[in-house]
């Protein structure tokens, strides 16, 4: 279960390991392309704080934007567009 691996994640110097910031191994694969490891890490870190269920819902819908903790941007987009916005909202 991925919830035990807290963000942010990082790629080791060989591009073969994905680790948490406190060096807990998440993925160990010497056959992994470094570019794929970097993409996985970038996606996980960019989605930090967004519930997985919101990401899944957004992937299944058109015209949906997923935002993290950016309340003012969220409000502006909601008011200015007809796009459904899914994600974490600060209150």
PEWOHU-V627625 format. One record per residue. RES is the residue in one small letter. SS is DSSP state (@ for helix, = for strand, . for the rest). OMEGA is omega in degrees with one decimal (999 if undefined). D_CENTER is the distance of its C-alpha to the mean C-alpha in Angstrom with 2 decimals. Layout:
RES_SS_OMEGA_D_CENTER, RES_SS_OMEGA_D_CENTER
This chain:
x_._-174.2_15.36, x_@_-176.7_11.96, x_@_178.6_12.32, x_@_-178.8_14.92, x_._-175.9_12.71, x_._176.3_11.54, x_._1.2_9.12, x_._175.1_9.56, x_=_177.1_10.21, x_=_176.3_12.79, x_=_178.8_15.01, x_._-175.5_18.68, x_._179.6_21.46, x_._-177.5_22.35, x_._-176.1_19.02, x_._-177.8_19.82, x_=_169.8_17.93, x_=_-175.1_14.36, x_=_171.3_14.84, x_=_-179.0_13.71, x_._175.8_15.09, x_._172.8_18.19, x_._171.8_18.74, x_._-179.0_18.12, x_=_174.3_17.74, x_=_178.8_14.81, x_=_175.3_16.08, x_=_-176.7_19.53, x_._-178.1_20.63, x_._178.9_23.28, x_._-178.0_23.21, x_._174.3_19.63, x_._180.0_19.64, x_@_178.7_18.21, x_@_178.4_16.54, x_@_177.6_14.65, x_@_179.9_13.61, x_@_179.5_12.52, x_@_178.0_10.44, x_@_-179.0_8.73, x_@_179.4_8.23, x_@_180.0_7.16, x_@_-179.8_4.37, x_@_-178.9_3.47, x_@_179.1_4.81, x_@_-178.0_3.96, x_._-179.5_2.08, x_._178.1_4.93, x_._178.8_7.80, x_._-179.5_7.09, x_._-179.6_9.25, x_@_-179.0_8.84, x_@_176.4_12.11, x_@_177.1_11.10, x_@_179.2_8.63, x_@_178.4_11.63, x_@_-178.8_14.09, x_@_-179.9_12.70, x_@_-177.6_12.79, x_._-175.7_16.35, x_._173.7_17.59, x_._176.8_18.77, x_._179.9_18.58, x_=_178.1_15.52, x_=_177.0_13.04, x_=_-179.9_9.93, x_=_173.3_10.04, x_._-177.3_9.00, x_._177.2_12.12, x_._-171.2_14.32, x_@_-176.3_17.28, x_@_176.4_19.81, x_@_179.2_17.84, x_@_-179.3_17.02, x_@_-179.5_20.76, x_@_178.5_21.95, x_@_179.9_20.04, x_@_-178.7_21.16, x_@_-172.7_24.71, x_@_-174.3_24.90, x_._173.6_23.54, x_._-177.1_23.87, x_._171.8_20.16, x_=_-179.1_18.64, x_=_-176.2_15.74, x_=_175.8_13.45, x_=_-177.1_11.26, x_._177.0_12.12, x_._173.6_15.45, x_._178.8_17.43, x_._999_21.00
